[in-house]
Amino acid sequence: MEDIKNKVRERFIRYAKIDTQSQAGSSSTPSTKKQFDLAKELKRELEEMGAQNVRLSEQCCLFAAIPSNIKEKEKEKAVKSVGFIAHMDTTPDASGTNVRPWVLENYDGGDVLLNKERNIILESARFPSMKKYVGHDMIFTDGTTLLGGDDKAAVAAIMTFAEYLCGHPEVHHGEIQLGFTPDEEVGRGTENFDIKDFGAEVAYTMDGDGLGGIYEESFNAWEAQVTIHGISVHPGTAKGIMKNAVEIAGEFMNLLPALERPQNTELRQGYYHPFTLNATVELATIRCLIRDHDLERYYERKQYVERCIDFLNEKYGSGTASLTWGNQYFSMFEVIKTVPFMVPFARQAMLDCGVEPYQIAMRGGTDGSWLSQMGLPCPNITAGYENAHGHFECVSIDAMAKNVEILIRLCEIYAENAES
């Protein structure tokens, strides 16, 4: 499989250099037009490798198919059409412009000097997960941008997997559907995803850190969008008149329990996460994520935020604070449990490829959360990146190559377990 490793390496580095950063709050579709730059490149590659029915929508959803290679006389049993999905955009949390990926071969598990001029060092003590990549060939940045492994590691793996199937007819598989979405990082990845046109009966997203993760459960999620209206006046004559929206916004955030924030929670613990604040004396806006795996606790969190808004209006006057809710999705678990073979098949594929699978509740969401609600069962397989959404993001070339093997084997398992 050395050829696969070389191909995912080349593909990922090329894709990482294409700026596809999405933009929260944008009213355009997709949120940034530059996402088309990668979509068009993928479309060209898919057509050249022999994928069928390659189509790119005006909303930047890219679909393609690899027809079943099971001969008509062998079709006594039905092989399910399986989809594989990755998102093309990168997060707005850190710069995705002028990404400079470089390769460190045979990583030793220690600190990595990313940028000598700026003395930017990835300290292994701060990122203990790096220890599992000892001996791997790793891709890093120069420490001034994110890398884009989330989710271009998955894009590179799926594209290499597709190329392998197109060139190896000896691998028995049913019809395969490929999907690449925009705007996942800003909660709009499936906004224009046409499930019927996609054509899969079941699908897997590839998104998430590490190798071997299988997620059938994600957060229940809401985004609280808070607006604070203040009154501005010259501070020299402000007594009894000024109402400072900056201070009131800070008061709102202080009302959120300090120990129930992302930096203080783990596993199945939910959180409140105020992640943007724009404020002047007259006007402040806050965007705050509300997350919980437990549905009852999820609604309790929502109600608590509403009570905080009521409190501020009682204290500072009616109309001071307003609240709208956006970007809602629910855990995929209720849908995934209706297709009980999907996770076991993925586990078996990993084991057959020498990867020890693990299952935990996903502390986030994927396009699969939305797609499952829309009627397409869609658990998640991790893509193999680490330290996402920041300058210390990195990707294991070995992990990407192993994911290609896993996808190939997973397709074979579906063919082997065709329904009568």
RAWOLIN-V95609 format. One record per run of one state. SS is the DSSP state (h for helix, s for strand, l for the rest). FROM is the first residue (numbers start at 1). TO is the last residue. Records with the same first field share a line. If there is no record, write none. Layout:
SS: FROM-TO + FROM-TO
//
This chain:
l: 1-1 + 17-20 + 22-34 + 50-51 + 57-61 + 67-71 + 75-77 + 79-81 + 88-89 + 91-101 + 105-111 + 116-119 + 123-127 + 134-137 + 141-148 + 168-175 + 182-183 + 187-194 + 199-201 + 207-208 + 210-212 + 216-219 + 230-230 + 232-234 + 238-242 + 244-244 + 256-261 + 265-270 + 280-282 + 293-294 + 317-320 + 330-332 + 337-340 + 353-357 + 360-366 + 375-377 + 382-384 + 387-393 + 417-418 + 420-420
h: 2-16 + 35-49 + 72-74 + 128-133 + 149-167 + 184-186 + 195-198 + 235-237 + 245-255 + 262-264 + 295-316 + 333-336 + 341-352 + 367-374 + 397-416
s: 21-21 + 52-56 + 62-66 + 78-78 + 82-87 + 90-90 + 102-104 + 112-115 + 120-122 + 138-140 + 176-181 + 202-206 + 209-209 + 213-215 + 220-229 + 231-231 + 243-243 + 271-279 + 283-292 + 321-329 + 358-359 + 378-381 + 385-386 + 394-396 + 419-419
//
